[in-house]
Amino acid sequence: MAERAGWARAAEWALASDQAARVMADAGVVNRAIADDALLAEATAFARRVAKGPTRAYAAHKALLRAWAVGGVAAADEAMFDIAMPLFETDDVKTGLDSAVKAAKAGLARPAVCFQGR
């Protein structure tokens, strides 16, 4: 919490743990606050969308974020090519880029792509 919202807010929240999720969302600690009665539907929809996505790209993003968290921008920049460039040899990236370029040339929105994880 301290990394995202600052030391003072993190200390206050540790002492007075009654802070609502919306306050933490406003401070950038969590991405969004969702009402209890909508949480299961929202989480399920998100999980389904992510499961259909580019899983190898997700892994690369997580690795780059980890490099940044540990070593800052310089570390992430240094790791970028080793982590991200192998993705460009995958069928998923080739298919995704091809469909995006065709859509852009036609003035259309980028279409949904069925990623295969290879």
OpenMM code with the backbone's topology and positions (N, CA, C; nanometers):
from openmm import Vec3, app, unit

residues = "MET ALA GLU ARG ALA GLY TRP ALA ARG ALA ALA GLU TRP ALA LEU ALA SER ASP GLN ALA ALA ARG VAL MET ALA ASP ALA GLY VAL VAL ASN ARG ALA ILE ALA ASP ASP ALA LEU LEU ALA GLU ALA THR ALA PHE ALA ARG ARG VAL ALA LYS GLY PRO THR ARG ALA TYR ALA ALA HIS LYS ALA LEU LEU ARG ALA TRP ALA VAL GLY GLY VAL ALA ALA ALA ASP GLU ALA MET PHE ASP ILE ALA MET PRO LEU PHE GLU THR ASP ASP VAL LYS THR GLY LEU ASP SER ALA VAL LYS ALA ALA LYS ALA GLY LEU ALA ARG PRO ALA VAL CYS PHE GLN GLY ARG".split()
positions = [
    Vec3(0.0824, -0.1189, 0.0000),
    Vec3(0.0000, 0.0000, 0.0000),
    Vec3(0.0867, 0.1251, 0.0000),
    Vec3(0.1945, 0.1208, 0.0751),
    Vec3(0.2790, 0.2396, 0.0844),
    Vec3(0.3391, 0.2762, -0.0499),
    Vec3(0.3732, 0.1756, -0.1299),
    Vec3(0.4305, 0.2034, -0.2616),
    Vec3(0.3300, 0.2759, -0.3501),
    Vec3(0.2046, 0.2381, -0.3409),
    Vec3(0.1029, 0.2952, -0.4284),
    Vec3(0.0404, 0.4233, -0.3730),
    Vec3(0.0174, 0.4305, -0.2438),
    Vec3(-0.0576, 0.5425, -0.1878),
    Vec3(0.0271, 0.6353, -0.1018),
    Vec3(0.1467, 0.5940, -0.0692),
    Vec3(0.2314, 0.6763, 0.0158),
    Vec3(0.2334, 0.6268, 0.1595),
    Vec3(0.3407, 0.6606, 0.2292),
    Vec3(0.3626, 0.6133, 0.3653),
    Vec3(0.2517, 0.6579, 0.4592),
    Vec3(0.2127, 0.7840, 0.4516),
    Vec3(0.1156, 0.8384, 0.5467),
    Vec3(-0.0196, 0.7667, 0.5354),
    Vec3(-0.0670, 0.7473, 0.4158),
    Vec3(-0.1954, 0.6777, 0.3995),
    Vec3(-0.1846, 0.5323, 0.4453),
    Vec3(-0.0749, 0.4657, 0.4106),
    Vec3(-0.0578, 0.3261, 0.4510),
    Vec3(-0.0546, 0.3140, 0.6029),
    Vec3(0.0116, 0.4078, 0.6690),
    Vec3(0.0162, 0.4052, 0.8151),
    Vec3(-0.1227, 0.4280, 0.8742),
    Vec3(-0.1975, 0.5218, 0.8189),
    Vec3(-0.3341, 0.5472, 0.8677),
    Vec3(-0.4211, 0.4234, 0.8495),
    Vec3(-0.4125, 0.3601, 0.7343),
    Vec3(-0.4950, 0.2421, 0.7076),
    Vec3(-0.4570, 0.1257, 0.7979),
    Vec3(-0.3291, 0.1156, 0.8327),
    Vec3(-0.2858, 0.0086, 0.9237),
    Vec3(-0.3431, 0.0302, 1.0635),
    Vec3(-0.3540, 0.1565, 1.1040),
    Vec3(-0.4057, 0.1872, 1.2374),
    Vec3(-0.5585, 0.1889, 1.2418),
    Vec3(-0.6211, 0.2266, 1.1327),
    Vec3(-0.7676, 0.2359, 1.1265),
    Vec3(-0.8134, 0.1561, 1.0058),
    Vec3(-0.8224, 0.0278, 1.0206),
    Vec3(-0.8468, -0.0614, 0.9073),
    Vec3(-0.9896, -0.0591, 0.8561),
    Vec3(-1.0656, 0.0418, 0.8914),
    Vec3(-1.2044, 0.0490, 0.8475),
    Vec3(-1.2207, 0.1230, 0.7147),
    Vec3(-1.1112, 0.1444, 0.6436),
    Vec3(-1.1171, 0.2173, 0.5171),
    Vec3(-1.1914, 0.1362, 0.4119),
    Vec3(-1.2769, 0.2030, 0.3379),
    Vec3(-1.3544, 0.1379, 0.2327),
    Vec3(-1.2686, 0.1177, 0.1083),
    Vec3(-1.3075, 0.0202, 0.0289),
    Vec3(-1.2354, -0.0095, -0.0952),
    Vec3(-1.2329, 0.1113, -0.1880),
    Vec3(-1.3394, 0.1913, -0.1870),
    Vec3(-1.3437, 0.3078, -0.2764),
    Vec3(-1.2318, 0.4069, -0.2437),
    Vec3(-1.2014, 0.4249, -0.1167),
    Vec3(-1.0923, 0.5149, -0.0770),
    Vec3(-0.9604, 0.4618, -0.1309),
    Vec3(-0.9412, 0.3296, -0.1200),
    Vec3(-0.8179, 0.2699, -0.1712),
    Vec3(-0.8135, 0.2768, -0.3235),
    Vec3(-0.9277, 0.2639, -0.3888),
    Vec3(-0.9318, 0.2785, -0.5342),
    Vec3(-0.8940, 0.4206, -0.5738),
    Vec3(-0.9494, 0.5179, -0.5017),
    Vec3(-0.9171, 0.6575, -0.5306),
    Vec3(-0.7692, 0.6873, -0.5097),
    Vec3(-0.7052, 0.6143, -0.4177),
    Vec3(-0.5635, 0.6344, -0.3892),
    Vec3(-0.4734, 0.5505, -0.4800),
    Vec3(-0.5327, 0.4674, -0.5630),
    Vec3(-0.4535, 0.3861, -0.6548),
    Vec3(-0.3990, 0.2578, -0.5955),
    Vec3(-0.4494, 0.2170, -0.4799),
    Vec3(-0.4030, 0.0938, -0.4166),
    Vec3(-0.4672, -0.0273, -0.4836),
    Vec3(-0.5935, -0.0148, -0.5197),
    Vec3(-0.6649, -0.1190, -0.5938),
    Vec3(-0.7150, -0.0579, -0.7238),
    Vec3(-0.7386, -0.1412, -0.8243),
    Vec3(-0.7819, -0.0921, -0.9550),
    Vec3(-0.9219, -0.0334, -0.9530),
    Vec3(-1.0138, -0.1007, -0.8825),
    Vec3(-1.1523, -0.0553, -0.8794),
    Vec3(-1.2222, -0.1140, -0.7586),
    Vec3(-1.3301, -0.0512, -0.7217),
    Vec3(-1.4144, -0.1027, -0.6134),
    Vec3(-1.5450, -0.1496, -0.6760),
    Vec3(-1.5881, -0.2682, -0.6368),
    Vec3(-1.7091, -0.3283, -0.6926),
    Vec3(-1.8020, -0.3639, -0.5775),
    Vec3(-1.9298, -0.3362, -0.5958),
    Vec3(-2.0284, -0.3667, -0.4930),
    Vec3(-2.0307, -0.5164, -0.4652),
    Vec3(-2.0548, -0.5520, -0.3400),
    Vec3(-2.0562, -0.6932, -0.2993),
    Vec3(-2.1469, -0.7779, -0.3869),
    Vec3(-2.2659, -0.7256, -0.4181),
    Vec3(-2.3619, -0.8066, -0.4942),
    Vec3(-2.3225, -0.8241, -0.6411),
    Vec3(-2.2271, -0.7463, -0.6900),
    Vec3(-2.1811, -0.7576, -0.8286),
    Vec3(-2.0451, -0.8261, -0.8395),
    Vec3(-1.9822, -0.8518, -0.7255),
    Vec3(-1.8443, -0.9009, -0.7273),
    Vec3(-1.8275, -1.0335, -0.8001),
    Vec3(-1.9102, -1.1311, -0.7715),
    Vec3(-1.8953, -1.2624, -0.8349),
    Vec3(-1.9107, -1.2527, -0.9864),
    Vec3(-2.0104, -1.1826, -1.0335),
    Vec3(-2.0325, -1.1684, -1.1780),
    Vec3(-1.9158, -1.0952, -1.2438),
    Vec3(-1.8702, -0.9864, -1.1815),
    Vec3(-1.7574, -0.9093, -1.2365),
    Vec3(-1.6298, -0.9931, -1.2393),
    Vec3(-1.6020, -1.0641, -1.1306),
    Vec3(-1.4809, -1.1463, -1.1229),
    Vec3(-1.4853, -1.2610, -1.2232),
    Vec3(-1.6008, -1.3222, -1.2390),
    Vec3(-1.6158, -1.4321, -1.3342),
    Vec3(-1.5965, -1.3828, -1.4770),
    Vec3(-1.6572, -1.2704, -1.5105),
    Vec3(-1.6417, -1.2141, -1.6449),
    Vec3(-1.4959, -1.1784, -1.6726),
    Vec3(-1.4296, -1.1196, -1.5741),
    Vec3(-1.2883, -1.0845, -1.5896),
    Vec3(-1.2035, -1.2104, -1.6092),
    Vec3(-1.2261, -1.3128, -1.5282),
    Vec3(-1.1487, -1.4367, -1.5395),
    Vec3(-1.1688, -1.5023, -1.6756),
    Vec3(-1.2914, -1.5018, -1.7246),
    Vec3(-1.3179, -1.5602, -1.8570),
    Vec3(-1.2470, -1.4830, -1.9669),
    Vec3(-1.2496, -1.3506, -1.9581),
    Vec3(-1.1818, -1.2681, -2.0590),
    Vec3(-1.0318, -1.2917, -2.0563),
    Vec3(-0.9738, -1.2948, -1.9379),
    Vec3(-0.8295, -1.3163, -1.9252),
    Vec3(-0.7896, -1.4550, -1.9751),
    Vec3(-0.8721, -1.5553, -1.9461),
    Vec3(-0.8416, -1.6924, -1.9881),
    Vec3(-0.8365, -1.7062, -2.1399),
    Vec3(-0.9091, -1.6219, -2.2116),
    Vec3(-0.9088, -1.6264, -2.3577),
    Vec3(-0.7967, -1.5413, -2.4174),
    Vec3(-0.7267, -1.4703, -2.3335),
    Vec3(-0.6276, -1.3752, -2.3813),
    Vec3(-0.4917, -1.4362, -2.4103),
    Vec3(-0.3964, -1.3506, -2.4415),
    Vec3(-0.2616, -1.3935, -2.4785),
    Vec3(-0.1784, -1.4296, -2.3552),
    Vec3(-0.1896, -1.5533, -2.3121),
    Vec3(-0.1283, -1.5939, -2.1855),
    Vec3(0.0233, -1.5752, -2.1833),
    Vec3(0.0895, -1.5984, -2.2949),
    Vec3(0.2349, -1.5784, -2.2972),
    Vec3(0.2697, -1.4303, -2.2850),
    Vec3(0.1871, -1.3448, -2.3420),
    Vec3(0.2088, -1.2007, -2.3273),
    Vec3(0.1836, -1.1576, -2.1835),
    Vec3(0.0828, -1.2175, -2.1195),
    Vec3(0.0586, -1.1882, -1.9784),
    Vec3(0.1812, -1.2233, -1.8951),
    Vec3(0.2402, -1.3390, -1.9222),
    Vec3(0.3589, -1.3807, -1.8475),
    Vec3(0.4739, -1.2840, -1.8703),
    Vec3(0.4896, -1.2375, -1.9932),
    Vec3(0.5956, -1.1404, -2.0229),
    Vec3(0.5705, -1.0098, -1.9491),
    Vec3(0.4459, -0.9635, -1.9489),
    Vec3(0.4141, -0.8399, -1.8764),
    Vec3(0.4441, -0.8538, -1.7277),
    Vec3(0.4058, -0.9679, -1.6698),
    Vec3(0.4323, -0.9898, -1.5273),
    Vec3(0.5822, -0.9894, -1.4994),
    Vec3(0.6604, -1.0513, -1.5869),
    Vec3(0.8056, -1.0545, -1.5679),
    Vec3(0.8657, -0.9143, -1.5773),
    Vec3(0.8161, -0.8347, -1.6708),
    Vec3(0.8665, -0.6978, -1.6838),
    Vec3(0.8261, -0.6123, -1.5647),
    Vec3(0.7039, -0.6305, -1.5155),
    Vec3(0.6629, -0.5568, -1.3960),
    Vec3(0.7457, -0.5972, -1.2749),
    Vec3(0.7794, -0.7259, -1.2653),
    Vec3(0.8635, -0.7731, -1.1557),
    Vec3(1.0033, -0.7111, -1.1656),
    Vec3(1.0581, -0.7058, -1.2866),
    Vec3(1.1894, -0.6429, -1.3067),
    Vec3(1.1847, -0.4962, -1.2674),
    Vec3(1.0771, -0.4281, -1.3050),
    Vec3(1.0621, -0.2870, -1.2690),
    Vec3(1.0494, -0.2694, -1.1181),
    Vec3(0.9692, -0.3548, -1.0531),
    Vec3(0.9479, -0.3422, -0.9088),
    Vec3(1.0776, -0.3617, -0.8317),
    Vec3(1.1622, -0.4503, -0.8786),
    Vec3(1.2876, -0.4806, -0.8080),
    Vec3(1.3985, -0.3827, -0.8449),
    Vec3(1.4090, -0.3497, -0.9734),
    Vec3(1.5237, -0.2713, -1.0182),
    Vec3(1.4923, -0.1413, -1.0872),
    Vec3(1.3656, -0.1046, -1.0937),
    Vec3(1.3283, 0.0213, -1.1554),
    Vec3(1.3211, 0.0134, -1.3075),
    Vec3(1.3056, 0.1306, -1.3674),
    Vec3(1.2892, 0.1402, -1.5116),
    Vec3(1.4105, 0.0838, -1.5849),
    Vec3(1.5294, 0.1122, -1.5359),
    Vec3(1.6503, 0.0637, -1.6038),
    Vec3(1.6521, -0.0886, -1.6109),
    Vec3(1.6126, -0.1546, -1.5033),
    Vec3(1.6105, -0.3011, -1.5020),
    Vec3(1.5063, -0.3548, -1.5983),
    Vec3(1.3905, -0.2926, -1.6019),
    Vec3(1.2855, -0.3364, -1.6944),
    Vec3(1.3292, -0.3145, -1.8391),
    Vec3(1.3903, -0.1998, -1.8643),
    Vec3(1.4405, -0.1733, -1.9994),
    Vec3(1.5451, -0.2763, -2.0408),
    Vec3(1.6324, -0.3116, -1.9485),
    Vec3(1.7378, -0.4092, -1.9786),
    Vec3(1.6786, -0.5472, -2.0082),
    Vec3(1.5717, -0.5824, -1.9397),
    Vec3(1.5106, -0.7140, -1.9567),
    Vec3(1.4136, -0.7193, -2.0749),
    Vec3(1.3737, -0.6054, -2.1252),
    Vec3(1.2679, -0.5975, -2.2268),
    Vec3(1.2913, -0.6897, -2.3459),
    Vec3(1.4059, -0.6814, -2.4066),
    Vec3(1.4269, -0.7587, -2.5287),
    Vec3(1.4296, -0.9087, -2.5018),
    Vec3(1.4940, -0.9500, -2.3936),
    Vec3(1.4992, -1.0930, -2.3618),
    Vec3(1.3611, -1.1492, -2.3299),
    Vec3(1.2772, -1.0687, -2.2684),
    Vec3(1.1452, -1.1161, -2.2272),
    Vec3(1.0422, -1.1023, -2.3390),
    Vec3(1.0395, -0.9881, -2.4047),
    Vec3(0.9329, -0.9598, -2.5002),
    Vec3(0.9605, -1.0065, -2.6426),
    Vec3(1.0819, -1.0003, -2.6874),
    Vec3(1.1091, -1.0313, -2.8276),
    Vec3(1.0737, -1.1737, -2.8677),
    Vec3(1.0928, -1.2743, -2.7830),
    Vec3(1.0534, -1.4098, -2.8240),
    Vec3(0.9041, -1.4224, -2.8567),
    Vec3(0.8223, -1.3348, -2.8029),
    Vec3(0.6789, -1.3391, -2.8328),
    Vec3(0.6513, -1.3167, -2.9812),
    Vec3(0.7364, -1.2386, -3.0463),
    Vec3(0.7122, -1.2048, -3.1862),
    Vec3(0.7315, -1.3234, -3.2799),
    Vec3(0.7837, -1.4322, -3.2279),
    Vec3(0.7967, -1.5555, -3.3062),
    Vec3(0.6766, -1.6474, -3.2881),
    Vec3(0.5831, -1.6120, -3.2017),
    Vec3(0.4688, -1.6987, -3.1737),
    Vec3(0.3572, -1.6787, -3.2766),
    Vec3(0.2785, -1.7826, -3.2950),
    Vec3(0.1627, -1.7729, -3.3839),
    Vec3(0.0637, -1.6688, -3.3338),
    Vec3(0.0486, -1.6589, -3.2020),
    Vec3(-0.0466, -1.5635, -3.1452),
    Vec3(-0.0126, -1.4200, -3.1853),
    Vec3(0.1131, -1.3828, -3.1737),
    Vec3(0.1517, -1.2456, -3.2090),
    Vec3(0.1382, -1.2239, -3.3588),
    Vec3(0.1810, -1.3208, -3.4373),
    Vec3(0.1691, -1.3065, -3.5824),
    Vec3(0.0231, -1.2879, -3.6235),
    Vec3(-0.0665, -1.3684, -3.5680),
    Vec3(-0.2090, -1.3580, -3.5985),
    Vec3(-0.2657, -1.2258, -3.5481),
    Vec3(-0.2311, -1.1895, -3.4253),
    Vec3(-0.2821, -1.0657, -3.3663),
    Vec3(-0.2369, -0.9422, -3.4410),
    Vec3(-0.1086, -0.9366, -3.4761),
    Vec3(-0.0584, -0.8202, -3.5493),
    Vec3(-0.1191, -0.8118, -3.6882),
    Vec3(-0.1279, -0.9256, -3.7566),
    Vec3(-0.1853, -0.9277, -3.8906),
    Vec3(-0.3297, -0.8779, -3.8888),
    Vec3(-0.4089, -0.9268, -3.7942),
    Vec3(-0.5493, -0.8842, -3.7880),
    Vec3(-0.5610, -0.7368, -3.7499),
    Vec3(-0.4727, -0.6892, -3.6633),
    Vec3(-0.4766, -0.5480, -3.6231),
    Vec3(-0.4398, -0.4564, -3.7392),
    Vec3(-0.3384, -0.4946, -3.8162),
    Vec3(-0.2968, -0.4132, -3.9312),
    Vec3(-0.4076, -0.4088, -4.0357),
    Vec3(-0.4684, -0.5245, -4.0652),
    Vec3(-0.5769, -0.5282, -4.1633),
    Vec3(-0.6942, -0.4408, -4.1181),
    Vec3(-0.7280, -0.4481, -3.9919),
    Vec3(-0.8383, -0.3671, -3.9402),
    Vec3(-0.8059, -0.2188, -3.9486),
    Vec3(-0.6845, -0.1821, -3.9119),
    Vec3(-0.6447, -0.0413, -3.9165),
    Vec3(-0.6495, 0.0127, -4.0589),
    Vec3(-0.6016, -0.0660, -4.1542),
    Vec3(-0.6042, -0.0225, -4.2940),
    Vec3(-0.7471, -0.0060, -4.3450),
    Vec3(-0.8388, -0.0860, -4.2923),
    Vec3(-0.9791, -0.0779, -4.3335),
    Vec3(-1.0582, 0.0233, -4.2509),
    Vec3(-0.9923, 0.0858, -4.1527),
    Vec3(-1.0598, 0.1829, -4.0675),
    Vec3(-1.1555, 0.1190, -3.9681),
    Vec3(-1.1280, -0.0066, -3.9320),
    Vec3(-1.2144, -0.0803, -3.8394),
    Vec3(-1.1461, -0.0968, -3.7040),
    Vec3(-1.2254, -0.1304, -3.6049),
    Vec3(-1.1699, -0.1609, -3.4727),
    Vec3(-1.0935, -0.2926, -3.4807),
    Vec3(-0.9945, -0.3077, -3.3964),
    Vec3(-0.9173, -0.4319, -3.3933),
    Vec3(-1.0099, -0.5464, -3.3536),
    Vec3(-1.0107, -0.6530, -3.4305),
    Vec3(-1.1018, -0.7649, -3.3979),
    Vec3(-1.0517, -0.8472, -3.2810),
    Vec3(-1.1426, -0.9192, -3.2203),
    Vec3(-1.1049, -1.0131, -3.1147),
    Vec3(-1.0270, -1.1275, -3.1779),
    Vec3(-0.9263, -1.1743, -3.1086),
    Vec3(-0.8425, -1.2829, -3.1584),
    Vec3(-0.8517, -1.3983, -3.0617),
    Vec3(-0.8608, -1.5180, -3.1143),
    Vec3(-0.8607, -1.6377, -3.0309),
    Vec3(-0.7158, -1.6812, -3.0136),
    Vec3(-0.6585, -1.6552, -2.8969),
    Vec3(-0.5196, -1.6892, -2.8698),
    Vec3(-0.5051, -1.8353, -2.8353),
    Vec3(-0.3977, -1.8957, -2.8814),
    Vec3(-0.3751, -2.0388, -2.8620),
    Vec3(-0.2626, -2.0698, -2.7632),
    Vec3(-0.1880, -1.9684, -2.7223),
    Vec3(-0.0768, -1.9915, -2.6302),
    Vec3(0.0463, -2.0496, -2.6970),
    Vec3(0.0562, -2.0241, -2.8272),
    Vec3(0.1756, -2.0713, -2.8999),
    Vec3(0.2133, -1.9731, -3.0096),
] * unit.nanometer
topology = app.Topology()
chain = topology.addChain("A")
for resn in residues:
    res = topology.addResidue(resn, chain)
    for name in ("N", "CA", "C"):
        topology.addAtom(name, app.Element.getBySymbol(name[0]), res)
